[in-house]
């Protein structure tokens, strides 16, 4: 058994024996080098109560090279791509150290949900939302947690959201009245949502964006 395999097997065993961290690691397709990590959303955050899964790939030179991780569960967060699950976190890049483990890295991801870094974003649109309208951001992140991570219902998303049809306006963090205003001008809802999301037409930022600017964007092909 080579050193990499011994290290990975030990880390998986240590994680299974740790009953306090609530961090889980499982094999994908019985491969010790392709794993699925999971943890619960941290308390007092929009992600609380959700179940988050992470795809883990162990590189050939592990632990001297960082593991590759991305979220399987969709997350609304400045440092996580809402499309691909890619993660912007220093320890997954140049701040990696061989003393880090799979469990400690997953704990760092859990901590990232508590403390976003919008000035170093993976998803620029989500970061703009976070910085300009925190309450609206929290509502949207909570809606995603309920829709994708099975977080308990309540608030904007309503009870039982995980099994219910998803509200595309709420998923984008927009106000229904704003979308309907431009729909009433004859524009398709999907295009209105796309443009308003790109312009960050939310919260106090709405007053800074002239309605004509929105119409100009909607008229572009």
N, C-alpha and C positions, 0 to 999 in steps of 0.2 A: 504494500500500500504506500503510495507516494505521500509526500509531506502535505500537499494541498488537500488530498482526500482525507487524511487524518485530521487536519485542521477543521475542515468543513463538518465532518462527522461529529467531532467533539463539540463544535459550536451548536449544531442542531440538537445534540443530546443535552447540553447545558441549558439550552432554551426550553426544552421540554420539561426539564427538571425544575425550572424556575416557575413556581406557581404564583408569584407576586407581581411580576411585570406585565402580565397579560399580553405578552408578545408571543406570537406563534410563527413557526416556520415549518412548511411542508414541502415535500418533493413534488415536482411536476414531471409526469411521465417516468417516475422512478429514477430520475437523474439527480445525483447529488450536486450537479453544477447548474441546474435550473430549478429554482425554488420559488415558493410563494410565501411571502411574509404577510402577517396581518396584525392589526391592533385596533383598539376602540378609539373613537374620537375623544380628545381631552375635554375634561369638564370646563364649564364656564367659557366655552367657545361655540361658534355656530356649528361646529362639527360634533358636538357632544352626543354620545349615544349611537353614532354611526359605526359601521364595521368597514374598515379600510384595508384593501388588499394591494400588495405591492409585488410586481414581477422582479425577480432577482436572478441575475446571470453572474456566475463566478468565472472570472477570467483565468487564463492559463497560469499567470504569474501571481495569483492571489496567495498570500495577503500583501504582497509588495506592490500590487496594482489595485486600485479601488474596484469594488463591486459595481456592477451596472444595475441601477434600480429605476423603475418607473411605476407610477400608480396604475393599477388595473381599474380600480374604482375611480369614477369621475369625481373630481374635486374642484370647487371654485375657490382659487387661492392664487395670489400674485406670483408665487414661486413654483407653481405647478401648471403645466400646460393643460388648459381645459379641453384640448383636442386630443393630445397624444399621451398625456400623463407624465411627460418628461419633467424632471425635477432640477431646479437650480439650487444647489446646496454645495458649499465649498468642500465638505469632506468627501463628496462624490467626485471631486476633481483634484485640484492641487493641494488641498489641505488634508488629503487622506494620509493615514498612518497605519502601519502594520499592526499596531496595538489595538486598533478598532476592530470590533467584531460585527457579525451580522445583527446580533441583538442590539448592540449599542447604536448601530447605524439606524435601525428601525426606530429606536427610541428618539434619535435625533429628528427623524421624519415626523414623529408624533409631536415633538416639541416645536417643529416648524409650523404646525397647524396653530399652535398657541401664539407664535411670534413671527408673523410675516415680515419679509424684507422687501417692501415695494420699490426701493431704490435700486434693487438688483433683481429685476423680475424675470420670470420665465414667460409669463403671459402679460404683455404690456397693457392690454385692454382691461384686464382684471385689476392690475396694479393702479391704473387711473381711477377705476371705480372705487377702490379701497382708499385712495388718497383724497378724493373729492367728496365722497358721500359715504362715511363709515356705516351709518345706520342702514342705508340701502344695501351696501355691500353685505353686511351681516345678515340681512333678510334673504338675500340671494344665495349666500353661502349655506344658510340654513335650509333653504328650499332644495338645493342640490343634495345636501346631506340626507334629507328625507327621501328625495326621489331616487338617489343612486346608492346611498350607503345604509338605508333602512333605519335612519334615525327616527325617534318617536315623533308623532305628528304634533300639530299645534302651530300657532303663529300663522305666517303668511301661506304656508303650503297646505295647512289643514290636516286633519287627522287621516291617517292611512294613505299618505301620499305615495309611498313606495309602490303600491299596486294600482294607483290611479293614473289617468291620463295626465301627461305633463303639460303645464301651462308654458308655452314658448315665450310669452312676454315676461313672466316671472323668472324663467330660467335665464333670461338675458339681463335681469335686474332693471327692467324698465317699468314705467307707469302705464297702465292700460289706457288712460285718457290721452296720453301723449301719442301712443301708437294709433289709437282710433282717430285722432285729429288728422293725421296724415293719410290714414286709410280713407277718410271722408273726402280727401282731395282726389281719390281715384288710384292711389298707389297700392300695390300688393302688400299684404301684411308681412310676408317674409322679407321683402326688400326694405320695408320701413324698419323692421327690427334690426336688420343688418346695419343699416345706415345709422340709426340712433345709437346702437351699441358702439360702432366705430367712433362716433363723435362724442361718446360719453355723455349722452343726453340724459343726465340723472341729477337729482338733488339740486343744489345751488348752481351747478354748472349749466342748467337749463337756461337761466337768465342771461348767461354769457354767450349763448348761441342763437343768432338771429334765425327766425323761422325760414327766411329766404335761403339761408345757407343750407338748411336741411333739404329744402326743395331742390336746390341746385345739385346736391349730391344724389338725390333720388332720380333726377332726370338723366344722370350719367348712365351710360351703358355698362 
